[in-house]
Amino acid sequence: MEKKKFQFTKIHKSVKGGLTQKGRDAYNRATGSNLKAPQPEGGKRRNSFCARMGGMKKDHNIDCRDNPEKRICKALKRWNC
């Protein structure tokens, strides 16, 4: 099975970081995925997300205190990481 390519547009991205509901729906339709809304209250998905994105933040040498407008910083804040 071949995966379809998908390009996010401005309406798909949330100003708070992450994707809007329209963005998640469009991505799910295009790729057959099952993206879900953020889970900031806790749980396995939150722990996994925080660990994964925290590692990306370190890999790309991003300091959220210096530049809190980066999308990764906004997403981590939205998920309460």
Order of alpha helices (4+ residues) and beta strands (2+ residues): alpha-alpha-alpha
